[in-house]
């Protein structure tokens, strides 16, 4: 017996053993249980074993799964064996062949997530995949992860100074693509007012598009709109603004210019939108229902489904 041992600690240890209780292990993290935030741009490595079952849990029902050299039956003729019931939000896996490695691509919430399975003597027994954190909001919109509000305001400033930068500091526009729209090329007509895209700028590193638009009031009364209420439709997808610089009012029978940006997607991923796309711009008018938009050369479409 160690003569320096604490008598009280020895007594507690004896009582725990005698009563059949387990000593608390909270001070030692259990690496066999892991929790990871989902990211469609990252591969999650998962150590699994033939002697243990690893259960992988998603935040909701899994839409689809694709894998190479994976067995889903009782015969076990693949590198790994996967058990999954259609419609459930989890599946279990174990190794069938020593030192095996493969990937499982899981479709959830309109995104594909890549899981790399590898045989290991120290498997994870439970992997809990939590949904991506809600991107922080600023200026009435969503921000791409890693792009601060200050950085987005800097992109607006670059777009405003684009002609000067082209002439004097072209290196500042590295990774920036630009498109200037013709007069009747991208006009969204809302009846009493219209929104026309003048220019679009794409900042590749920040996955951000900046638009310079002109709002024209066709009435004899001022029209108020939310300066943080811009959105863009490209194809079937809608993108809310991440930041804007707008007055919030179109003068009677007048015009008002504005800048706004869209960054990433509503799920926190990249949008990868090129400036050559066809865009419909929507701005939320204060005190009015969502109007019907008529794009130049296209049939009328109602934007009710895109309203906040």
Phi, psi and omega in degrees: 000142179284118184292342181267001182295147179285120181301324181292318179297319179296321180294317179296319179297317180297317181294322179296318181291319182295325183271356179079013180272151175269140175289142180297138182245021185298335182285344181248109181296139180266108183287356179281349175240122182233151175231128185227139175280133181293138177212114182293350181259007180234147174263128180261118178275133183231111175284129179229170187219162176277341183263356181225161175251131177254127179252128182247120187246129175261164181291343181203180182305136179280131181281315183202158176221138175229138181206158177252137177056045179238134179261135176248003181251185183279344184291326178068054182258021178242191176281327180225156176246127182242134176242120181213132177261129182307133179092350180273167183256013180214163172211160181242151184214149172213160182279141174251334183234128180303144176063020182281155176215140174201177177236149174238123178260121185247131179261120178214133176053045176067018178228155176254128180243134186256123178245127178257115179270136176216138179293136184207144174287349179236077186283157166276131182269332178215125175244118180256116180260116182262154182295156177301145178297144177299123180300142179299147181257144179203135181064027175084008183219191183256148180250140172293141181305130178090355178252112184279161176303322179296321179294321179294320176297326176296325177293321176300317180296321178296319179296319180295325183265015187306311181300319180292319179294324177301320183281313189258331183221064183299336180294336179288348182254016177297131182083011180248127174251151189222144175220131174254127186270145175289165189301322183248022188275323186219075181244125175255114186260119181253020179090278181280343177210165178220156179237125181241131176279126177266314182213155173225140180232133175248126175256101190299314185298326181263002182048047186232136171251131175252132180246137166254121185234160176235124179259128182242127180266124181264003185249172180270008179238144176300147178244125179263139176221161179285119180296342176251024185251027179276149174211160180230138171250128175231113188066232180264359185260148177243138183233122177280154178295152173257334178198157180207164172223098185214153183282331183088006181209141173249120183296158179303129180052031183230191183229156177216127179267152181211155171241139172210162183231151168239141186226123177062206179237172180292345179265002179090001177269189179273147176265331178051038180277130177270156181290345182281354180295162172269124184242145169243124181261134177236138174231137185280116179278138182284128176077013181229148176290165178298126183274173171271133183256137175242109177276146179303120177082006181228152180293160181295141178225139179270134183261017181306320182291348181255001181287154180287000000 
